[in-house]
């Protein structure tokens, strides 16, 4: 049996975590989340400092390695905001014989930004961002294409 890796893909406020949690419940995948790890370190808003983000990346890659080695299915609840990041992780999981599936949560800009405005920092999945940061994240997001491999587009509206 070969492991499974799903890359949740979308800007802040798109609804990635909602879809990822559904995959955990319905398909038994294990969820790895940058936001959860940042929360454990005391970060209640984003972006987090680069050094901390790098440490979290190392930790999550270690966990991902353990899960893929054990032939477990994983959903990576990250943003995968650029093709370069997706390519890097695609190469990482390829070492385990895994072809990742990208699930892109397609959400209108106004909807995503409204969700960000409504955040209160009550838990890891409610991390606060300034509206300006959210705009920058949304506008700089690189939408995945079918040339990147298996791609599912779901509506986040």
C-alpha positions in Angstrom: 0.0 0.0 0.0 1.3 3.5 -0.9 0.7 6.5 1.2 -1.5 9.4 0.2 -0.7 13.1 0.4 -3.2 15.8 -0.1 -2.0 19.4 -0.4 -4.6 21.9 0.7 -4.1 24.9 -1.4 -5.7 28.4 -1.1 -5.1 31.8 0.3 -5.9 32.7 3.9 -9.7 32.7 4.6 -10.5 30.4 1.6 -11.8 27.5 3.7 -8.8 25.1 3.5 -9.1 23.9 7.1 -12.8 23.2 6.7 -12.1 21.0 3.7 -9.1 19.4 5.4 -11.1 18.5 8.5 -13.7 16.9 6.3 -11.0 14.7 4.7 -9.9 13.7 8.2 -13.4 12.7 9.1 -14.5 11.0 5.9 -11.2 9.5 4.7 -9.2 9.0 7.8 -6.3 11.2 6.8 -4.0 12.6 9.4 -3.9 16.4 9.3 -0.7 18.4 9.6 -1.1 22.2 10.1 1.3 25.1 10.2 -1.3 27.1 12.1 -1.6 24.5 14.8 2.1 24.4 15.3 2.4 28.2 15.3 -0.4 28.3 17.9 1.4 25.8 20.2 4.4 28.2 20.1 2.3 31.1 21.2 1.6 32.9 17.9 -1.9 34.3 17.7 -1.5 36.2 14.5 0.3 35.9 11.2 2.7 36.1 9.6 5.1 34.5 12.1 8.8 35.2 12.2 10.8 33.5 9.5 13.0 31.5 11.9 9.9 30.1 13.6 8.3 29.3 10.3 11.5 27.4 9.2 11.5 25.4 12.5 7.8 24.5 12.0 8.6 23.4 8.5 11.3 21.1 9.7 9.1 19.6 12.4 6.2 19.0 10.0 8.5 17.4 7.4 9.7 15.0 10.2 6.1 14.1 11.0 5.2 13.8 7.3 8.2 11.4 6.9 7.0 9.3 9.8 3.4 9.1 8.4 4.5 8.4 4.8 6.9 5.7 6.0 4.1 4.1 7.9 1.9 4.2 4.7 -0.5 6.7 6.3 -2.6 9.2 4.4 -1.9 12.8 5.2 -3.6 16.1 4.4 -1.2 19.1 4.6 -3.3 22.0 5.8 -0.9 24.7 4.5 -1.5 27.4 2.0 0.9 26.1 -0.7 0.8 29.7 -2.0 3.3 29.4 -4.7 4.2 26.8 -7.4 7.8 26.7 -6.0 6.5 25.6 -2.6 4.2 23.0 -4.1 7.1 21.7 -6.3 9.4 21.5 -3.3 6.8 19.4 -1.3 6.0 17.4 -4.4 9.6 16.4 -4.7 9.7 15.6 -1.0 6.8 13.2 -1.1 8.0 11.7 -4.4 10.9 10.2 -2.4 8.2 8.0 -0.7 6.6 7.0 -4.0 3.7 9.4 -3.5 2.1 11.6 -6.1 0.4 14.3 -4.2 -3.2 15.5 -4.9 -3.8 19.2 -4.8 -7.1 20.4 -3.5 -7.5 24.0 -4.4 -10.2 25.9 -2.5 -11.4 28.5 -4.9 -12.9 31.4 -2.9 -13.8 34.9 -4.1 -11.5 37.6 -2.7 -14.2 39.5 -0.9 -15.4 36.3 0.8 -11.9 35.3 2.0 -11.2 38.9 3.2 -14.5 39.0 5.1 -13.6 35.7 6.8 -10.3 37.2 7.9 -12.0 40.3 9.3 -14.2 38.1 11.4 -11.4 36.2 13.0 -10.9 36.7 16.7 -7.8 34.6 17.5 -9.8 32.1 19.5 -7.9 29.0 18.4 -5.2 27.9 15.9 -7.7 27.9 13.0 -8.8 31.4 13.8 -5.4 33.1 13.6 -5.6 36.9 13.2 -4.2 38.6 10.1 -4.4 42.3 9.3 -6.6 43.0 6.3 -3.6 44.3 4.5 -1.7 41.1 5.1 -4.6 39.1 3.9 -4.9 41.2 0.8 -1.2 40.7 0.1 -1.5 36.9 0.6 -4.6 36.7 -1.6 -3.2 38.8 -4.4 0.2 37.1 -4.4 -1.3 33.6 -4.4 -0.4 31.4 -7.4 -3.4 29.3 -8.5 -2.4 25.7 -9.2 -2.9 24.2 -12.7 -3.5 20.7 -13.9 0.1 20.6 -15.2 1.1 20.2 -11.5 -0.5 16.8 -11.2 -3.8 15.6 -9.8 -5.9 18.7 -9.0 -9.4 19.0 -7.5 -11.0 22.4 -7.3 -13.7 23.0 -4.7 -15.7 26.0 -4.0 -14.9 27.9 -0.8 -17.8 30.4 -1.3 
